[in-house]
Amino acid sequence: MKVYSIAILLVPSTGTQSTLLTSATDLSSFSFYQKGTVGEFLTFFSRTVAERTAPGQRQTVQENAYTAHVYNRGGSEQLAGVIITDAEYPVRPAFSLLAKVLEEFTAAVPQASYNPNPGLTPNSIAFAPLQQYIVKYQDPRQADTIMRVQQELDETKIILHKTIEGVLQRGEKLDNLVERSNNLSQQSKMFYKTAKKQNSCCVIA
């Protein structure tokens, strides 16, 4: 079981693009030459699914061997958390950890520091616990205590999509999103196309 990334994003309710506020990654399973490209795709994947998750909603998006667990907390903070794991990582610990991460983030970081006045660019935030959590929670059993606290997850419907196409809006195509993305380098776009042909993309294919 593997956790590849944990991210906290600002997802405005106005429908504008999300902003990655802080994240932690574990790319140790990839080669030195792949890490930069994989990191870009983790961010792209996180933003794509966060922007397509309604406030208050939890959903899991599977794509090949990779899974994004998303919790859009909504409210005045307009925050969403995304954990990208392999397909074997269990769902409940992932969402328990997301709830914990978002709760701690909102308690530690003033909203004004990342969600400024309209028209201004949100700020990136240094949030050290993420790096600790991505190491600790590689073993989902570490989330047992969180799971006992977060009993409401038992009563909350988590929407499961088999592929990322399940969360895209009608008429949207992943290939087009990749091509138009300003957050992916040309190298990453070429890597995506090559990986798709080989049906072995590092994150999404």
VOPAGU-2260 file (C-alpha; in pm, 1 decimal, decimal comma):
REM VOPAGU-2260
SITE   aa  ch    i         X         Y         Z
SITE  MET   A    0       0,0       0,0       0,0
SITE  LYS   A    1     127,0     343,5     -91,1
SITE  VAL   A    2      41,1     710,2     -35,7
SITE  TYR   A    3     185,6     924,1    -314,8
SITE  SER   A    4      63,8    1268,4    -214,5
SITE  ILE   A    5    -147,4    1469,1      28,2
SITE  ALA   A    6    -265,6    1811,8     -85,2
SITE  ILE   A    7    -477,5    2096,6      49,3
SITE  LEU   A    8    -636,7    2321,4    -210,0
SITE  LEU   A    9    -843,3    2637,2    -213,5
SITE  VAL   A   10   -1149,8    2562,7    -429,0
SITE  PRO   A   11   -1357,5    2880,6    -477,8
SITE  SER   A   12   -1731,9    2829,8    -501,3
SITE  THR   A   13   -1737,3    3075,5    -791,6
SITE  GLY   A   14   -1613,8    2803,9   -1026,0
SITE  THR   A   15   -1271,3    2959,4   -1079,6
SITE  GLN   A   16    -961,5    2742,8   -1080,5
SITE  SER   A   17    -837,5    2587,2    -760,1
SITE  THR   A   18    -507,7    2681,8    -599,8
SITE  LEU   A   19    -268,2    2433,6    -443,5
SITE  LEU   A   20    -196,1    2577,3     -98,7
SITE  THR   A   21      31,8    2306,5      38,1
SITE  SER   A   22     125,8    1947,6     -35,6
SITE  ALA   A   23     358,9    1662,5      49,7
SITE  THR   A   24     469,1    1384,4    -182,3
SITE  ASP   A   25     645,9    1051,5    -159,7
SITE  LEU   A   26     796,4     975,1    -499,2
SITE  SER   A   27    1053,6     724,9    -373,2
SITE  SER   A   28     905,9     448,4    -588,2
SITE  PHE   A   29     983,8     642,3    -909,0
SITE  SER   A   30    1316,9     690,7   -1080,2
SITE  PHE   A   31    1506,6    1018,3   -1057,1
SITE  TYR   A   32    1411,1    1103,3   -1414,8
SITE  GLN   A   33    1040,5    1040,8   -1356,1
SITE  LYS   A   34     994,9    1235,1   -1033,7
SITE  GLY   A   35     950,7    1580,8   -1187,4
SITE  THR   A   36     692,2    1460,8   -1436,6
SITE  VAL   A   37     509,8    1249,4   -1179,6
SITE  GLY   A   38     497,1    1545,2    -939,8
SITE  GLU   A   39     333,6    1762,5   -1205,2
SITE  PHE   A   40      71,7    1498,3   -1274,7
SITE  LEU   A   41      -5,3    1453,0    -906,5
SITE  THR   A   42     -80,4    1824,7    -885,6
SITE  PHE   A   43    -283,5    1819,3   -1207,6
SITE  PHE   A   44    -482,9    1515,4   -1091,9
SITE  SER   A   45    -545,9    1670,7    -747,9
SITE  ARG   A   46    -668,6    1999,7    -892,9
SITE  THR   A   47    -888,2    1830,1   -1152,7
SITE  VAL   A   48   -1077,6    1614,0    -905,6
SITE  ALA   A   49   -1094,3    1884,7    -635,0
SITE  GLU   A   50   -1259,0    2129,7    -876,2
SITE  ARG   A   51   -1517,7    1865,6    -965,2
SITE  THR   A   52   -1613,1    1770,3    -611,7
SITE  ALA   A   53   -1910,7    1962,2    -471,4
SITE  PRO   A   54   -1881,5    2136,7    -130,9
SITE  GLY   A   55   -1950,5    1890,6     149,0
SITE  GLN   A   56   -1892,4    1592,3     -78,8
SITE  ARG   A   57   -1647,1    1305,8     -45,9
SITE  GLN   A   58   -1558,2    1096,8    -346,6
SITE  THR   A   59   -1300,7     844,0    -458,5
SITE  VAL   A   60   -1178,0     848,4    -816,3
SITE  GLN   A   61    -998,4     543,2    -950,8
SITE  GLU   A   62    -783,8     548,2   -1261,2
SITE  ASN   A   63    -587,6     233,9   -1338,2
SITE  ALA   A   64    -372,7     154,4   -1031,7
SITE  TYR   A   65    -406,8     503,6    -882,6
SITE  THR   A   66    -680,3     642,6    -661,3
SITE  ALA   A   67    -763,1     998,3    -555,1
SITE  HIS   A   68    -964,7    1039,0    -234,8
SITE  VAL   A   69   -1119,6    1387,6    -226,7
SITE  TYR   A   70   -1299,8    1575,8      47,9
SITE  ASN   A   71   -1431,3    1921,9     -36,7
SITE  ARG   A   72   -1499,0    2064,2     307,1
SITE  GLY   A   73   -1671,0    2370,3     165,8
SITE  GLY   A   74   -1787,1    2638,8     408,2
SITE  SER   A   75   -1630,2    2980,8     430,5
SITE  GLU   A   76   -1276,7    2836,7     406,9
SITE  GLN   A   77   -1348,4    2678,5      66,0
SITE  LEU   A   78   -1086,8    2409,4     128,2
SITE  ALA   A   79   -1052,6    2063,0     -20,0
SITE  GLY   A   80    -811,7    1783,8      64,2
SITE  VAL   A   81    -685,4    1520,7    -178,4
SITE  ILE   A   82    -488,9    1204,8    -104,3
SITE  ILE   A   83    -355,2    1006,2    -399,1
SITE  THR   A   84    -279,9     643,4    -318,9
SITE  ASP   A   85    -245,2     311,3    -492,1
SITE  ALA   A   86    -556,4     102,0    -547,9
SITE  GLU   A   87    -491,8    -113,5    -241,6
SITE  TYR   A   88    -502,6     165,5      16,4
SITE  PRO   A   89    -835,4     142,3     207,4
SITE  VAL   A   90   -1092,8     416,7     168,8
SITE  ARG   A   91   -1190,7     482,3     532,4
SITE  PRO   A   92    -839,7     559,9     663,9
SITE  ALA   A   93    -785,1     792,8     367,0
SITE  PHE   A   94   -1095,8     998,4     444,3
SITE  SER   A   95   -1028,2     991,4     817,4
SITE  LEU   A   96    -684,4    1136,5     750,2
SITE  LEU   A   97    -829,1    1401,7     516,5
SITE  ALA   A   98   -1072,6    1515,3     785,1
SITE  LYS   A   99    -789,0    1535,7    1037,5
SITE  VAL   A  100    -560,4    1727,1     800,3
SITE  LEU   A  101    -825,1    1984,8     707,2
SITE  GLU   A  102    -928,0    2032,5    1070,5
SITE  GLU   A  103    -569,3    2092,4    1180,5
SITE  PHE   A  104    -498,5    2320,9     886,6
SITE  THR   A  105    -796,3    2547,0     957,2
SITE  ALA   A  106    -705,5    2557,7    1327,1
SITE  ALA   A  107    -341,6    2648,1    1261,8
SITE  VAL   A  108    -361,6    2874,5     956,2
SITE  PRO   A  109    -566,1    3198,0     954,5
SITE  GLN   A  110    -803,3    3210,8     660,7
SITE  ALA   A  111    -683,8    3557,7     564,2
SITE  SER   A  112    -335,9    3419,7     495,7
SITE  TYR   A  113    -449,4    3190,6     212,9
SITE  ASN   A  114    -786,4    3330,7     103,1
SITE  PRO   A  115    -725,0    3700,8      37,5
SITE  ASN   A  116    -957,9    3962,1     -99,2
SITE  PRO   A  117   -1113,7    3893,4    -440,2
SITE  GLY   A  118    -875,5    3960,5    -725,8
SITE  LEU   A  119    -564,3    3871,5    -530,8
SITE  THR   A  120    -371,4    3549,0    -577,0
SITE  PRO   A  121    -399,9    3304,6    -283,8
SITE  ASN   A  122     -79,0    3237,1     -97,5
SITE  SER   A  123     107,3    2908,4     -68,1
SITE  ILE   A  124     130,4    2789,9     291,2
SITE  ALA   A  125     402,6    2601,4     476,7
SITE  PHE   A  126     228,4    2328,9     678,9
SITE  ALA   A  127     483,2    2088,9     826,3
SITE  PRO   A  128     242,2    1817,9     951,0
SITE  LEU   A  129     171,9    1703,0     594,1
SITE  GLN   A  130     526,5    1574,1     551,5
SITE  GLN   A  131     498,4    1387,6     879,8
SITE  TYR   A  132     163,3    1236,5     786,1
SITE  ILE   A  133     270,6    1112,4     444,5
SITE  VAL   A  134     540,0     910,2     620,4
SITE  LYS   A  135     329,9     791,5     914,6
SITE  TYR   A  136      19,7     694,5     720,0
SITE  GLN   A  137     191,4     481,1     459,6
SITE  ASP   A  138      60,4     218,6     701,5
SITE  PRO   A  139    -319,5     272,0     711,3
SITE  ARG   A  140    -337,6      92,7    1046,5
SITE  GLN   A  141    -192,3     410,0    1196,8
SITE  ALA   A  142    -525,9     571,8    1118,0
SITE  ASP   A  143    -715,6     339,2    1353,2
SITE  THR   A  144    -751,5     603,9    1623,9
SITE  ILE   A  145    -871,0     859,2    1370,7
SITE  MET   A  146   -1123,6     610,3    1236,8
SITE  ARG   A  147   -1271,2     559,3    1579,7
SITE  VAL   A  148   -1312,7     935,2    1621,3
SITE  GLN   A  149   -1456,8     990,6    1274,1
SITE  GLN   A  150   -1758,9     762,7    1313,0
SITE  GLU   A  151   -1970,5     990,7    1098,4
SITE  LEU   A  152   -1792,3     853,1     794,2
SITE  ASP   A  153   -1988,4     531,3     844,4
SITE  GLU   A  154   -2304,0     724,1     769,6
SITE  THR   A  155   -2165,2     936,7     488,7
SITE  LYS   A  156   -2199,5     824,0     131,5
SITE  ILE   A  157   -1868,7     828,1     -51,2
SITE  ILE   A  158   -1910,2     852,6    -424,7
SITE  LEU   A  159   -1690,9     609,1    -615,0
SITE  HIS   A  160   -1595,0     668,9    -975,4
SITE  LYS   A  161   -1412,2     400,6   -1169,4
SITE  THR   A  162   -1226,4     651,8   -1385,2
SITE  ILE   A  163   -1157,9    1022,8   -1384,5
SITE  GLU   A  164   -1399,5    1059,6   -1677,3
SITE  GLY   A  165   -1675,2     993,5   -1423,5
SITE  VAL   A  166   -1614,0    1330,5   -1257,2
SITE  LEU   A  167   -1554,0    1537,1   -1569,1
SITE  GLN   A  168   -1830,9    1761,4   -1691,1
SITE  ARG   A  169   -2031,3    1659,8   -1995,0
SITE  GLY   A  170   -1822,6    1706,4   -2306,2
SITE  GLU   A  171   -1493,2    1733,2   -2117,6
SITE  LYS   A  172   -1211,7    1501,7   -2219,4
SITE  LEU   A  173    -903,1    1433,1   -2012,0
SITE  ASP   A  174    -681,3    1457,6   -2319,7
SITE  ASN   A  175    -808,0    1811,6   -2382,3
SITE  LEU   A  176    -756,4    1913,3   -2019,2
SITE  VAL   A  177    -398,7    1790,1   -2032,7
SITE  GLU   A  178    -330,9    1972,6   -2358,6
SITE  ARG   A  179    -475,0    2303,0   -2231,1
SITE  SER   A  180    -315,4    2286,0   -1887,4
SITE  ASN   A  181     -70,5    2564,6   -1806,9
SITE  ASN   A  182      53,1    2362,6   -1508,6
SITE  LEU   A  183     206,3    2085,3   -1718,6
SITE  SER   A  184     530,3    2124,1   -1911,2
SITE  GLN   A  185     558,3    2005,9   -2270,6
SITE  GLN   A  186     770,9    1719,4   -2141,8
SITE  SER   A  187     492,3    1612,4   -1906,5
SITE  LYS   A  188     232,4    1636,0   -2182,1
SITE  MET   A  189     445,4    1417,7   -2407,8
SITE  PHE   A  190     498,2    1174,3   -2120,1
SITE  TYR   A  191     121,9    1154,9   -2067,5
SITE  LYS   A  192      59,2    1079,1   -2434,8
SITE  THR   A  193     331,6     814,4   -2446,6
SITE  ALA   A  194     215,1     655,4   -2121,5
SITE  LYS   A  195    -143,9     647,9   -2241,7
SITE  LYS   A  196     -39,3     455,9   -2552,3
SITE  GLN   A  197     146,7     209,2   -2333,3
SITE  ASN   A  198    -145,5     199,5   -2086,0
SITE  SER   A  199      97,3     245,0   -1798,1
SITE  CYS   A  200      80,1     611,8   -1699,7
SITE  CYS   A  201     226,9     698,8   -1361,8
SITE  VAL   A  202     -93,9     863,9   -1238,3
SITE  ILE   A  203    -368,0     881,4   -1497,1
SITE  ALA   A  204    -402,7     728,1   -1837,8
